[in-house]
Amino acid sequence: MFLKAGAALGATVAARPVLAETSAKKSPNEVIRVGIMGVNNRGAALAKGFIKDPGSDVVAICDVDSRASEKVAASAADSQGHRPQTFVDVRKMLDEGNIDALVVAAPNHWHAPATILGCAAGKHVYVEKPCSQTAEEGVLAVQAARKHNRVVQMGSQRRSWPAVMQAIDLVHSGGIGKVSYSRSWYNNRRPSIGHGKTAAAPDWLNWDLWQGPAPRREYVDNLIHYNWHWRWHWGNGELGNNGIHVLDLARWGLDVTTPSRVRAGGGKYRHDDDQETPDTMMVTYDFPEGKTATWEGLSWSPLGPHDAAVGVSFHGSEGSIIVRGNGFTRFDDRNKEIETVNGEGGDTSHLADFLDAIRTGRRPNADIQEAHRSTLLCHLGNMAYRSSSELEIDPASGKPLGNPEALALWGREYEPGWEPKV
């Protein structure tokens, strides 16, 4: 079987040392050894981040693209003085690699299965967003983390950015009165991905392991290394790709868990190409607490609200807060600016939070349970869109009620022998 193949803000900040320099005081036997899966894009940046933190050591690299693994391993050797061991198969890295923590930065269809593998092998896990490709996988990832008592952090870095944390604390503490609504958005100007052709996989790519848990398909020449995001077989569209960042903040700020109703609209309008997911999408989430969140995604038009391509706003009875970039702006109930606060961004504080959670045994800022609850919003939005229906949600399970077409998208099929099991 698959898993058998690899065995209040001030107080919060004070209690959680999230700056990288806190690790500099650690003795050598407290340095956390990290293995990174998927280093073509996001994983390469994470490798640099973990190398920069003196409390961690990148000892293993795994990628199905030999060019990427060699490039990052060589760069790591230059930066940290020793070369990480390289692997093609994550299962072998988990079996043979002398690692404490697994970083999962492979495509979405690998996120939860690799997380489950890592937990079962006794490793802590840093998994990129979204934490799962399906809602069912998210449930399994939470179960795996709890069963094996592992720290699992999702790469939603804004959870660890000081100014963003301050903004959420203001929302929670009544800084803008009673908050009932949050708007989130993502804008970009993505080019066409064109029409791909089936072809032989290049010699530098292990196409079988790239597919991993996903049922096998022929190699297509416009898929690797990014355009898989726009194919339902491997990706989750822009909602799962970037919507997760701001929807996570919206749900956090509103202090809600599971929506009671989800509606979605939009379509694919801009390009004539192979993209299956919408390039224009609006989703509305109504919560039983009497609050609503919305997300708007425009992959082909870069103009977003409040002069920000990415952001989230909170609207209260006494004012509003806009979170954009590395900080926020607060307004009174007449739209007069009260304050603007900016702070640290990037990966540093989030990676340090993950490492500190491993050392202390506490839950990290973006613990897998919170990660799954936010990622579920993306899944439900896509389910509503793909089933062309309004979803009524079971508050206990998060599943759509009385909608077989939507419910069929709760999970997925797997390549035989690769079914993730806790």
C-alpha positions in Angstrom: 0.0 0.0 0.0 1.0 3.6 -0.5 1.8 4.5 3.1 3.7 1.2 3.7 6.2 2.3 1.0 7.7 4.9 3.3 7.5 4.1 6.7 -4.6 37.5 22.1 -1.7 38.9 19.7 0.8 40.4 22.1 0.7 37.4 24.3 0.8 35.1 21.3 3.8 36.8 19.8 5.6 36.8 23.2 5.0 33.1 23.6 6.1 32.2 20.1 9.6 33.2 19.1 9.2 33.3 15.3 12.3 35.2 14.3 15.1 33.2 12.7 17.8 34.6 15.0 16.2 32.8 18.0 17.5 29.5 16.4 21.1 30.8 16.4 21.3 29.9 20.2 20.4 26.3 19.6 23.1 23.6 20.1 24.0 21.4 17.1 21.9 18.5 18.3 18.8 20.8 18.1 19.3 21.6 14.5 16.4 20.2 12.5 17.3 18.3 9.4 15.1 19.0 6.4 14.3 17.2 3.3 12.6 19.1 0.5 10.3 17.5 -2.1 9.8 19.5 -5.3 12.4 22.2 -5.9 11.6 23.7 -9.3 9.9 26.8 -8.1 8.5 27.2 -4.6 10.7 24.4 -3.1 13.9 26.2 -4.3 12.8 29.3 -2.4 12.0 27.3 0.7 15.4 25.6 0.5 17.0 29.0 0.7 14.8 29.9 3.6 15.7 26.9 5.6 19.4 27.2 4.8 19.2 30.8 6.0 17.8 29.8 9.4 20.6 28.5 11.6 18.2 26.2 13.4 17.8 24.0 10.3 19.9 22.1 7.9 18.8 21.0 4.4 20.2 17.5 4.1 18.1 16.0 1.3 16.5 17.1 -2.0 13.9 15.2 -3.9 12.6 16.0 -7.4 11.5 14.1 -10.5 13.3 16.7 -12.6 17.0 15.9 -12.4 17.9 19.4 -13.6 16.1 21.0 -10.6 17.5 18.6 -8.0 21.1 19.1 -9.2 20.8 22.9 -9.4 19.3 23.2 -5.9 21.7 20.7 -4.4 24.7 22.5 -5.8 23.3 25.9 -4.6 22.7 24.4 -1.1 26.3 23.1 -1.0 27.6 26.6 -1.8 25.5 28.2 0.9 25.7 25.7 3.8 29.0 24.0 3.1 27.8 20.5 2.4 25.7 19.0 -0.4 22.3 17.5 0.3 21.6 13.9 -0.7 19.4 13.8 -3.8 16.4 11.5 -4.5 13.9 11.0 -7.2 11.3 9.1 -5.2 10.0 10.7 -2.0 9.4 7.3 -0.4 13.1 6.5 -0.6 14.0 9.8 0.8 11.7 9.1 3.8 13.2 5.6 4.2 16.9 6.5 3.7 17.2 10.2 4.2 18.3 11.2 7.7 15.6 13.9 8.1 13.4 15.2 10.8 11.0 17.3 8.6 9.6 16.9 5.1 8.9 19.9 3.0 6.2 19.2 0.3 6.4 21.7 -2.6 5.4 19.3 -5.4 2.2 19.8 -7.4 -1.2 19.9 -5.6 -2.0 16.2 -6.3 1.0 15.3 -4.2 0.4 17.6 -1.2 -1.8 15.5 1.0 -0.5 12.1 0.0 3.1 13.2 0.7 2.0 14.8 4.0 0.4 11.5 5.0 3.5 9.6 4.0 5.7 11.9 6.0 3.7 11.7 9.1 3.6 7.9 8.9 7.4 7.9 8.5 7.7 9.9 11.7 8.5 13.2 10.1 7.1 16.7 10.7 5.7 18.3 7.6 5.7 21.7 6.0 3.3 21.5 3.1 2.7 24.2 0.5 -0.8 25.5 -0.1 -3.4 24.2 -0.7 -2.8 21.4 1.8 -4.9 19.0 -0.3 -6.2 18.6 -3.8 -9.6 17.3 -2.5 -11.6 17.8 0.7 -11.3 14.1 1.5 -7.5 14.3 1.4 -7.6 17.3 3.8 -9.5 15.2 6.3 -7.0 12.4 6.0 -4.0 14.8 6.4 -5.4 16.1 9.7 -6.0 12.5 10.9 -2.4 11.5 10.0 -0.9 14.5 11.8 -2.9 13.7 15.0 -2.4 9.9 14.8 1.4 10.3 14.5 1.6 13.4 16.7 3.5 15.4 14.1 3.7 19.1 13.5 2.2 19.9 10.1 2.3 23.5 8.9 0.8 24.9 5.6 2.6 27.5 3.6 0.2 30.3 4.3 2.9 32.7 5.4 0.6 35.6 6.2 -0.4 33.7 9.4 3.1 34.6 10.7 3.5 38.1 9.3 3.5 40.5 12.3 1.5 43.3 10.8 -1.1 40.9 9.4 -1.4 39.2 12.8 -1.9 42.7 14.3 -4.7 43.4 11.8 -6.5 40.2 12.7 -6.1 41.0 16.4 -7.8 44.4 15.7 -10.7 42.7 14.0 -11.1 40.2 16.8 -10.8 42.8 19.6 -13.5 45.1 18.2 -11.2 47.6 16.5 -13.7 48.1 13.7 -16.8 47.1 15.7 -19.0 44.1 14.9 -17.6 42.5 11.7 -20.0 40.8 9.4 -18.4 40.7 6.0 -15.0 40.0 4.4 -14.1 40.5 0.8 -11.0 38.8 -0.7 -9.6 39.0 -4.2 -6.7 37.9 -6.6 -5.9 39.6 -9.9 -3.3 38.8 -12.5 -2.6 38.9 -16.2 -1.8 35.4 -17.1 -0.9 34.5 -20.7 -2.5 31.7 -22.7 -1.2 28.2 -22.1 -1.9 27.3 -25.7 -2.9 23.8 -26.9 -0.5 21.1 -25.9 0.4 17.9 -27.8 1.0 14.5 -26.5 4.7 13.6 -26.6 7.3 11.5 -25.1 8.4 12.8 -21.6 11.8 14.4 -21.7 14.7 12.4 -20.4 15.2 14.7 -17.4 11.7 14.0 -16.1 10.4 10.9 -14.3 6.8 11.3 -15.6 5.5 8.3 -13.7 6.6 9.6 -10.3 5.5 13.2 -11.3 2.0 11.7 -11.6 2.4 9.7 -8.4 -1.0 9.2 -6.8 -2.9 10.5 -9.8 -4.3 8.1 -12.4 -1.9 7.8 -15.3 -2.3 10.1 -18.4 -0.1 10.7 -21.4 2.6 13.4 -21.2 1.5 16.7 -22.7 4.1 19.3 -23.7 2.4 22.4 -22.2 1.8 21.0 -18.7 5.2 21.1 -16.9 6.1 22.9 -14.7 3.2 25.3 -14.0 0.2 24.8 -16.3 -1.0 21.7 -14.5 -2.7 24.3 -12.1 -5.4 24.8 -14.7 -6.3 21.1 -15.2 -8.7 19.5 -12.7 -6.8 16.2 -12.8 -3.8 17.8 -11.0 -4.7 21.3 -9.9 -7.4 23.4 -8.2 -7.5 26.5 -10.5 -6.8 30.0 -9.2 -9.1 29.5 -6.2 -6.8 26.8 -4.8 -3.6 28.3 -6.2 -3.9 31.9 -4.8 -7.4 32.2 -3.4 -6.4 30.1 -0.4 -4.0 32.8 0.9 -6.7 35.5 1.3 -9.6 33.2 2.1 -7.5 31.8 5.0 -7.3 35.4 6.3 -10.9 36.0 5.7 -12.0 33.0 7.7 -9.4 33.7 10.4 -10.6 37.3 10.8 -14.3 36.5 10.7 -13.6 33.8 13.3 -15.7 31.2 11.5 -15.1 27.6 10.6 -17.5 25.9 8.1 -19.9 27.8 5.8 -23.6 26.8 5.7 -24.1 27.9 2.0 -21.7 28.3 -0.9 -22.4 29.8 -4.3 -20.1 30.3 -7.3 -20.2 32.0 -10.7 -17.9 32.9 -13.5 -16.3 31.0 -16.4 -13.3 30.7 -18.7 -13.5 33.7 -21.0 -10.1 35.1 -22.0 -8.1 32.6 -23.9 -8.8 29.7 -26.3 -6.5 27.1 -24.9 -6.3 24.0 -22.8 -7.2 25.6 -19.5 -10.2 23.8 -17.8 -10.5 25.9 -14.7 -12.2 29.3 -14.7 -10.2 32.5 -15.3 -13.1 34.6 -13.9 -14.7 33.5 -10.7 -16.8 34.8 -7.8 -17.6 32.7 -4.7 -19.9 33.6 -1.8 -19.7 31.9 1.6 -22.4 32.3 4.1 -21.6 31.2 7.7 -24.0 30.1 10.4 -22.6 32.9 12.7 -24.4 35.4 10.5 -21.3 36.4 8.5 -20.3 36.3 4.8 -17.1 36.1 2.9 -16.5 36.5 -0.8 -13.7 35.8 -3.2 -13.1 37.3 -6.6 -10.5 35.9 -9.0 -9.5 37.5 -12.3 -6.6 35.7 -13.8 -6.5 38.0 -16.9 -7.2 41.4 -15.5 -4.6 42.9 -13.1 -6.7 45.7 -11.7 -7.8 44.8 -8.2 -9.7 46.7 -5.4 -7.9 49.3 -3.4 -4.9 49.4 -5.8 -3.9 45.9 -4.8 -3.7 42.8 -7.0 -4.1 40.6 -3.9 -5.9 41.5 -0.7 -8.7 41.0 1.9 -10.9 43.6 3.6 -13.0 43.4 6.7 -16.1 45.5 7.2 -17.4 46.3 10.6 -20.0 48.5 12.2 -17.3 51.1 13.3 -14.9 50.9 10.3 -13.0 48.7 8.1 -9.5 47.2 7.6 -7.8 46.4 4.3 -4.9 43.8 4.4 -2.6 44.1 1.4 1.1 43.6 0.9 2.9 43.0 4.2 0.5 45.2 6.2 -2.9 46.8 6.6 -4.8 50.1 6.7 -7.6 50.8 9.1 -10.4 53.3 8.4 -13.2 54.7 10.6 -16.9 54.4 9.7 -16.6 57.4 7.4 -13.6 56.0 5.4 -11.1 58.3 7.2 -7.7 56.6 7.4 -6.8 56.0 11.0 -3.5 54.1 10.6 -1.3 52.2 8.2 1.0 49.5 9.5 3.6 47.5 7.5 5.9 44.8 8.7 8.0 41.8 7.7 6.8 39.5 4.9 8.4 36.6 3.1 9.1 33.2 4.5 11.4 33.8 7.4 9.0 34.1 10.3 6.8 31.3 9.0 9.6 28.8 8.7 10.9 29.8 12.1 7.5 29.3 13.5 7.4 25.8 12.0 10.9 24.9 13.5 10.0 26.3 16.9 6.7 24.3 16.9 8.8 21.2 16.3 11.1 22.0 19.2 8.4 22.9 21.7 5.7 20.5 20.6 3.1 23.2 20.2 0.8 23.7 17.2 2.2 26.0 14.5 0.5 29.2 13.3 -0.9 27.4 10.2 -1.6 24.1 11.8 -3.0 21.4 9.5 -6.5 21.6 11.1 -6.8 25.3 10.4 -5.2 24.8 7.0 -7.8 22.2 6.1 -10.7 24.4 7.2 -9.5 27.2 4.9 -8.6 24.9 2.0 -12.0 23.4 2.3 -13.5 26.8 1.3 -11.5 26.5 -2.0 -12.8 23.0 -2.6 -16.4 23.9 -1.8 -16.1 26.9 -4.2 -14.8 24.7 -7.0 -17.5 22.1 -6.2 -20.2 24.7 -6.5 -18.8 26.0 -9.7 -18.3 22.6 -11.4 -21.7 21.4 -10.4 -23.4 24.7 -11.3 -25.3 24.6 -8.1 -25.8 26.3 -4.7 -24.4 24.1 -2.0 -26.0 23.6 1.4 -23.3 22.4 3.8 -23.4 19.9 6.7 -21.7 21.9 9.5 -20.3 18.8 11.1 -18.6 17.2 8.1 -18.3 20.1 5.7 -19.9 18.1 2.9 -22.6 19.3 0.5 -26.1 18.1 1.4 -28.5 16.6 -1.1 -26.2 17.2 -4.1 -24.7 14.0 -5.5 -22.9 15.8 -8.4 -21.1 18.1 -6.0 -20.5 15.4 -3.5 -18.8 13.2 -6.2 -16.0 15.8 -6.2 -15.3 15.4 -2.4 -12.6 12.9 -3.2 -10.8 11.5 -6.3 -9.6 8.3 -7.9 -6.0 7.2 -7.4 -3.6 5.2 -9.4 -3.9 1.6 -8.0 -1.5 1.1 -5.2 -1.1 4.8 -4.4 -4.3 5.3 -2.3 -3.4 7.4 0.8 -4.5 5.7 4.0 -3.9 6.9 7.5 
